[in-house]
Every structure is written in structure tokens, then in C-alpha cells.
Amino acid sequence: MRLRYPYPLLLGCLAPGVQSRGDVLSQEYDYSFQLYQEDNGRIRVEAHYLRGQLDITDATTFNFQLLHDAISGSSPTGVLPGGVQPFTSNLEDVREGILGALSHRFGDHKIDLEFSKSEENDYLSRGIAFSHEMEFNQKNTTLALGASYLDDVVKVPGLGDRRKESLDIFTGVTQILSKNTVASANLTLGFMNGYLNDPYKVVQRDELFSIGPGLSFPVVNIYRENRPDSRFRLVLLQEIKHYFESAQGTLDATLRLSHDDFGIFSQTAHLEWRQEIGDTLLLIPFCRYYHQSAADFFVNTLNDLPITTPSSDPTGSGLNYSADYRLSSFDAHSFGLRLRYQASESFTLSAAYERYLMDGTGGDSAPSGAYPDVNIFTIGARLKF
């Protein structure tokens, strides 16, 4: 990824005529580094982000983001631990992405148009998104609606390229309830179709290998998972923020409910407190709870399913099955702290730490060793001029 010559910097240097009234073009740049590290030598992700915002005119803004991820470590395959087949497999990959968005405000309306592309060794994603916001009720109420589309190509080892499409449609409303309180609600409908399998996840089955008449011995064979080739989901997000003047702090509470036709129903509750300390420091402790039920087709083995010989190239038809722990029933808890230091009017430093814990729940859970515990560290700097 070419981070040295981002387009907005060039635009600011080469095209000063786009400014309104000859003013100096306002620019803002944000760099952050994030380290995601699962315990016990599991997945490690080192991510670099460069974001920017450029005011082209008083009413039009250009935003961009460049992303570079380096992924390494081991991940559960779907096989049960303690057997002859590997419980985890090693992986290594690099992801690079770019996003650009134009935002334009006219009267009480604002429209956003966004394009994105990201690429890994085995995955290519291209996207477009559009949103429209309308203010009314003396700017106390904002109504938003929009849509996004992703066209993805999955490079499946041994099988070639497979295509996946995603379409999300959303609407939402934000209401100022008082000078210190804001509430919002958003509803998203999501549609996916195509190759929805994870090409690196398998399901095991105990079988007998025959070497002759009356002679056989037990073996454990593995097969590619077979998820449905379409998915519909419904997501409801509700949020309320209140500023406590006496404490100089803001409480932000969010509740997210999601359901899809895989059979997964999830609930997320998030709380954070934004504490101002003087004029330069902001501390944000937070905690989050997440629970989901298992997909209807989640299994740990194929032993009890009425399948003769599973397909070597599953397409989503027929009986569905997956041993991916992310489709099982589990709870997740996270807590952490973010801080932001305003060093000057134009320069800000930030840092964050989050601890993430995941555990299976109920009879539709994966082996306990499949669920990761994670440390997430983030540092960043913002420059505005």
C-alpha cells in the first residue's frame, strides 16, 4: 500500500482553487496502529490505519482511509481436539485496503457516497455505499437512510474463485431530547448470497476404512463445511447519550439486537463513560456483553447427520453443516479503557486497551479450546491544520 502520497495531500497542494472564498484548505489526518493478539499463540493481527479528511468547499468534504493488516498465527479448523486431525492450522496473510468518500451538505440535507476496495491473498472485496441525512424539527431530529453493496471474490484452495454479494439497507433516526441528552435508533436489513463458506473450516466424521472383506479399521476424515448460499439478517440498534454537567462526563449506552435466517439471535449491550479531565484529557472506560445462539446447522461432527459422502465442492444445497465456533452458542465479555490527550489545538494523541473474553454456552457450543481470549492495544495521533 502506498502510504507516502495520499491523494488528499496532493489535492491540497495542487488544487487550491477548490477552496471556497480563497481560504486555506482545512485538512485533518489520523494515523493509528492496532495490535490484536489472541492468547496461547493464536491469531495475531498488526494493523496500520491512515485516515484523512479534506474540506473541499464549505459544503463538501472528502474522506479517505488506507489500511494495511499483517495476519499470522493459528486458528481452529473445526476438528475436535485430541485426535489425529489438527485442531488448529497456521495462517499468514496481508490485507490492504482503501476507502474514499465524498460528503456534501445542502440546506437541511447531507449526502455521502463511498467507494472501497480491499485485497488479501485469497480474498478481494469491492464496495459502494450511499446515505442521505435530513434534519427537521428545528434541527432537533435527523432522519437517515442508505444502502451499501459489496462484491467479493473468495479464492478457495483447490477449487478456484467463488463469488459472494452483500446488500445492506438501513434507516435511522436521531432525536435531541434535551440540551444534554440524545437518543437514536437504526434498523438494518442485510442480504447475502453466493459462496458463504469459510474455505479453511472443516467438519470431521468417524468412518471405517475397508482394506478387504471383513477387514476395516476406524479413521477420522474431514470435509469442507456447507453453509447455506444465502443469508438474511435484521439488526436493530438503539443508543442514548447523556451529559452530566456536575461530573463533566457523558454516559453512552447501546443495545443491539440481531437475528438471521441461519437461526442466530444475538444481543449486545455496551456501556461507556467519557470523563473530561481539565481541558486536555479525556478518559473513556467501557464494557460490553455479547451473547448469541447457535446457527441451526452448527455441529461438532457429521457422525449423526444422514449424509452418504459429503461433497468436496459444497455449494450450499442439500443438508447444511459447519463446525465453525463463530456459528456456535457463546458469550463474550470485553472491557477496556481509551484515552485522548489534546496536546495542542492541532495535535491529539490517543491510546486504548481492550480485553476480550469468549466462552461457549449450552449444548450447541464448540470445544472450549476453540474460543479465544484476546488483548487489543491501539495507539494513534491526529494532526489538524
N, C-alpha and C positions, 0 to 999 in steps of 0.2 A: 504494500500500500504506500502510495506517495504522500507522505505527510508534510513534505517540505514546502510544497507550493499549493496550498488550498485555494480553490477558486475565489472565495470572497476576498482574500488578501489581494489577489490580482485585480479583482474588480475595483477594490478601494483605491488601488494605485493607478490603474489605467483608465478608469471611467468616472472621474469626479463629476462629470456632467449629470449623472443620475441623481445627484443630491438636490434637495428642494431649497430654493432661495439661496443657493451657493454656500450653505452651511457645511461645516466639517462633517463628513460621513461618520455616524456612530457605529462602532464595532465592538463586539464582545466575544472573547474566546475562552474556552474552558477545556483544560486537559485533566484527565483522571486516569489513575491506574488501579485496577482491582485484582486482588488475588483470592481465588476460590479454591480452598483446599479441603478435601474430604479426609477424615481420619483413616489411619491404617494404610496409608499409601495409595488410597483410591484416586479418584479423578482430581486433577489439578488444572486450573484454568488461569492463565495470566492474560489480562485484558487491558488494552490501551484504547482510550477514547479521546478524540479531539472533536469538540463541538464549537460552533460559531454562530453568531447572529449579526446580520448586517442590515441596517436601516437604509433601504434604497431611496425611499422618499418618506414624507411624514406618515403616509398611509400604507406603505408596502415594505415588507421585511423578508429577507432571505435567511434561512437557517440551513445548516448542514451538520452532518456527523460522519466522522471516519472512525472505523473500528478495526482493531487487529487483535485476534484471540489466538493464543497458543494452548492447545489442549493435550494433556498426557495423563497416563495412569491406567488404572484398571476399573472395569465396570462389570456388574453381574450379567451373565449371559442368559439367565433363565433356568439354568440347570440347578438341581438340588445339590447342596454342599456334601462333601464326604464321599462322592462317587468317583467313577473313573473318568467322567467327563469334566472339563474345567468349569468351576463355579464362576470365575471371572476371566475376562480376556483383556489384554493390553491394547490400548489405542493411542494414537498420536495424530494430531491434525492441526491445521492452521485455518482460521476463518478470517476473511477480510470483507469488510462491508462499507457501503457508502449510502448516505441518505441526503436528499436535498428537498427543501420545502419552501414554497412561496406563500406568504400570508398578506392579504390585502383587506383593509378596512374602509368601508364607505357608509357614512351615516351610522345607523344602529346595527349594521351588519358586518360580519367578518368571514371571509372565505379562506380556506387553506387547501393547497394542492401539494401532494408529497409523492416523491419517487424514491425507490430504494432498490438496492441490489447487494446481495452477499453471496460469497462463494467459499466452499470448502473443497477438499479433495474429492468428496463423494456427494456433494450437495450444492445446488445452485438455486437461488431464490431471487425473484424479481417482483416488485410490488408497486402498487399505486394506491393512493388514498385521497379522499376528498371530504371536507367537512364545512359546515355552514353554521355560524352562530348568529342569533338575533336577540337584541336587547329591547326590552319594552318595560312598561310599568315604571317609568322614570328611572330606567337602568337598574331597577332592583331585581329584575327577572331576566335570565338568559336561557334561551332555548337553543339546543344544539342537535344537529343531525348530520349523519355522514355515512360513508361506506369505504371499505378497503378491500383490495383484491391482491392475492398472492398467486404467482405461477411458479411452481417449484419442480425441479428435476432431481430425482433421487437416483444415484448411481449404485445399483445393487450388485455386490460382488458375484461374479459368475452368471449374472442374468442380464446385465446391461442397464440402460436408463429406463426409469419409470416416472410418470408424471403425477403431480398432485396439485389440486387447485383449492383455494380457500377464499370465501367471500364472507365478510362481516358487515352487518348493517346495524347502526346504533342510533339511539336518540336519548337525549337527556335534558334535564332542567336544573338550573342553579337559582336559588332564591335567597336574597338577603333578608333575614328575619329581623335583625336589629343592627345597630351600629357595630356590635361585637359578635354577631352570630350569622353564619352562612350554612345553608343545607343544600345538598344536591342529590340527585338520583339519576342513574343511567341504566338503560336496557340495551343489551346487545344480542342479536341473533347471528349465529355463526353456522356456515355451511362448508363442509369439506367433502371432496370426492377424489378418487384416484387411488394411488398406492399409499396407504396409511400405515403399512407395516414398518417396524424398525428392522432394517436389514441385518442387524447384528444380534437380534434376540432370537432365541430358540426355545423349544419345549422338548422335554425328554419323555421317552416311553420305554418301559421294560418289555423286552421281547425275548423270544427263543430263537437262537440261530441253529439251524439244522445242518449237520455235516454228513447225514446219511440216514437210512431207515432206522427209526427208533433212537437215533443219536442226536442230541441237541444240548446246548448249554445257554444259560441266561446272558443277555447282553443289554446294555443301555444305549439306545440310539437317540439321536437328536434330530429335530425337524424345524424348519422355518415356521415362525408364527403366522397366523392367518387372521388378521383383523378384518372387520367389515370394510368395504371400499367406499363407504360414505359415512358422514357423521353430522349430526345437527345438535347444536348446543344453545342454551338460553342462559344468559348471565344478567343478574340484577345487582347493581352496586349502589349502596346508599352511604352517604358521608355527611357528617356535621362537624363544624369547627366553631369553637367559642373562645374569645379572648377574654381572659380575666385581668382586668386593669390593675387590681391590687397586687397581684402576683407577677404582673408583666409577663404572662405566659399564655400559650394557646393550647387547648386540648383538641386533638383531631381524632375522631372515632369513625371507623369504616366497617361496614358489614357487606360481605359479598356472598351471594348465593348463586350456584351454578348447577345446571342439570343437562345431561345429553342423552342421546338415544343409544349410547354404549351401556347405559344403566348407571352411570356415575353421578352421584349427587354430592356436591361439596359445599362446605361452609367455611368462610374465612372471617375472622374478627381481628381488627388491627387497631391498636391504640398508640398514640404518641403524644408527648408533651414537648412543646417548643418554648424553652426558657431563655428569655433575654437576660444577659448579664452585662450591665453597662450598655454602651453604645456599639461595642465591637465584637462581642462574643455571643453565640447562640448555641445552646446545648439541647439536643433532641434525643432523649431516651425513648425507646419504643419496644413493643412486644406484639407478637402475632400468634394466633392459633388457627390451625387448618385441619379439617377432617374431610375425608372422602370415603364413600362406599366403593366397593369393587365393581369393575365392569362385569356385565352379565357373562362374558366369555373368559374371565380370568380363571386360570387353572395353574396348579404347580406341576402336573404331569398330564400326559394323554392317556394314562392307564385306564381310566373309566369312561372314555369317550368312544362312541361307536364309529370308529374310523378304521378302514382297512389299511390303506397305505397313504399317509399324508402326502400332499403334493410337494414336489421340490420347487415349484414356482407358484406359490399361493396367490390368488387374485382377489380374495375377499368373498368368493362364492362358497356355498356349502356351509359346513359347520365351522364356526369361528373359535379361535383359541389363542391365548397368549399367556406367558408366564412372566411378563414384564412387571416388576414390583411397582412401577408407577401407575399401573392399572389395578392394583390391589386395594384393599381397605387399609387405611393407615391414618395416623395422627402426625402432625408436625407442629413443633413449637419453635419460635425464634424470638430472640431478644437482643438488644444492642444499643449502641449509642452513636449518634452523629454529632459532629461539632463543626461550626463555621466561624472563622475569625476574619473580621474586616480589618485588614492591615492598613488600608487607605481607601479613599473614595473609588479608586480604580483597581485595587488588587485585593483578592479574597483567597484565603486558604481553607481547605476543608479536609476532614478525616472521618472515618467511620469504622466500626467493628460490629459484626453480627455473628451470633452463634445460632446454628440451625440444627435441630434435633428431630429425627424421624423414627417412628416405631409403627410396626404393623398392629392391626387391631382385628379381633374376631377371627372366624374360621376362614375368611377369604383373604388372608394375608400371605405374604411371601415368607421365606425363611428369614429369621431375624438378621442374619448377616448381610442381607441384600440392602437394608436401609442405611443410608449414610448419615453420619453426623459431620457437620461442616463448620469451618471457620472462614469468614469472609472479611477481608481487610480492603479498605478503599482510601486513597489519598488523592487530593486534587487541588488545582489552582485556577482561578478565574481572573482574567485581565479585561478591563473595560476602558475604552477610550474613544 
